[in-house]
Amino acid sequence: MEKIGKITQINQEIKNLQRIKTEIQDGCHHKKTTIKFDSTNTPRVMCCECEKDLSYPSREELEVFLTGK
């Protein structure tokens, strides 16, 4: 029974931290971005400050990222 209570507590903490993360990301102006690959190896435009996933990169953005030019 104690394990179930601990799991519930951990899940509540995760939910609270996700809420805080969302608040921080929503308040960010996303002035500097970069391209990173997500968990499925899909390129995404991400904020450098808050790490929010913003969009898919355009062809031009992806070309610059991949060639380093």
VOVEXZA-477244 format. One record per atom (N, C-alpha, C): x negated, z negated, y. Coordinates in steps of 0.1 Angstrom, whole numbers, padded with zeros to 4 digits, always signed. Last residue first. Example, Ala and Ser with C-alpha at 12.3 -4.5 7.8 and 13.67 -1.06 7.14 Angstrom:
BEGIN
-0128-0071-0022-0137-0071-0011-0129-0079+0000-0132-0078-0057-0123-0078-0045-0132-0078-0033
This chain:
BEGIN
-0259+0428+0263-0261+0435+0276-0252+0431+0287-0254+0419+0237-0263+0411+0246-0266+0418+0259-0238+0431+0219-0251+0438+0222-0260+0429+0231-0216+0413+0218-0223+0417+0205-0237+0423+0208-0208+0410+0245-0212+0398+0237-0220+0402+0225-0202+0436+0252-0213+0429+0259-0217+0417+0251-0181+0440+0233-0193+0449+0233-0204+0442+0240-0162+0421+0242-0168+0420+0229-0181+0428+0228-0156+0431+0267-0162+0418+0266-0169+0416+0253-0145+0456+0260-0157+0456+0268-0164+0442+0267-0123+0449+0245-0133+0457+0239-0146+0456+0247-0115+0414+0253-0113+0428+0255-0124+0436+0247-0109+0386+0231-0117+0393+0241-0113+0408+0242-0079+0367+0231-0088+0376+0224-0096+0383+0234-0079+0334+0248-0074+0348+0245-0083+0355+0235-0086+0306+0248-0078+0312+0258-0072+0326+0255-0091+0275+0235-0090+0289+0230-0080+0296+0240-0111+0252+0252-0097+0257+0249-0098+0272+0245-0134+0238+0260-0133+0245+0247-0119+0249+0243-0139+0229+0285-0129+0221+0277-0127+0227+0263-0161+0246+0293-0160+0232+0297-0151+0224+0287-0158+0272+0284-0171+0265+0282-0170+0250+0284-0130+0285+0268-0135+0278+0280-0148+0270+0276-0132+0315+0249-0131+0300+0249-0136+0295+0263-0120+0342+0232-0125+0338+0245-0122+0323+0246-0129+0349+0198-0120+0344+0208-0127+0341+0221-0132+0367+0168-0138+0364+0181-0127+0360+0191-0127+0352+0137-0122+0361+0147-0127+0358+0160-0133+0335+0116-0144+0345+0121-0138+0356+0130-0115+0316+0113-0113+0328+0104-0123+0339+0108-0122+0297+0131-0124+0293+0117-0122+0305+0108-0137+0319+0157-0128+0308+0152-0131+0305+0138-0165+0325+0177-0157+0329+0165-0149+0317+0160-0165+0329+0212-0169+0322+0200-0160+0327+0189-0175+0338+0244-0168+0343+0232-0174+0335+0221-0167+0319+0274-0177+0325+0265-0169+0330+0253-0162+0311+0309-0158+0313+0295-0169+0320+0287-0156+0290+0336-0166+0297+0328-0162+0298+0314-0131+0280+0345-0139+0289+0354-0150+0296+0347-0108+0265+0337-0114+0275+0329-0123+0285+0337-0097+0243+0349-0095+0256+0356-0101+0268+0348-0078+0218+0331-0091+0225+0333-0088+0239+0340-0055+0206+0323-0060+0203+0337-0072+0211+0341-0052+0213+0297-0042+0219+0306-0047+0217+0321-0073+0198+0286-0074+0213+0286-0064+0219+0296-0063+0172+0289-0076+0176+0295-0077+0191+0297-0040+0175+0273-0039+0171+0287-0051+0175+0295-0051+0180+0248-0042+0190+0254-0041+0187+0269-0065+0156+0244-0072+0168+0244-0064+0179+0252-0043+0138+0242-0053+0136+0253-0061+0149+0255-0031+0148+0218-0023+0148+0231-0033+0147+0243-0051+0143+0200-0047+0157+0203-0039+0158+0216-0051+0115+0200-0063+0123+0205-0060+0137+0208-0026+0111+0189-0029+0106+0202-0041+0114+0208-0030+0122+0163-0019+0127+0172-0022+0123+0187-0050+0105+0154-0052+0120+0155-0042+0126+0165-0036+0081+0154-0048+0082+0162-0051+0097+0165-0017+0087+0134-0013+0083+0147-0024+0085+0157-0034+0090+0112-0026+0101+0116-0021+0099+0131-0044+0064+0109-0053+0075+0113-0045+0087+0118-0020+0050+0103-0028+0047+0115-0037+0058+0119-0015+0062+0078-0005+0063+0089-0012+0060+0102-0037+0054+0064-0035+0068+0066-0025+0070+0078-0032+0026+0063-0044+0031+0070-0043+0046+0073-0009+0025+0048-0009+0021+0062-0021+0026+0070-0019+0035+0024-0009+0043+0031-0008+0038+0045-0037+0015+0017-0042+0028+0020-0032+0036+0028-0020-0007+0012-0029-0008+0024-0034+0006+0027-0008+0000-0012+0000+0000+0000-0009+0000+0012
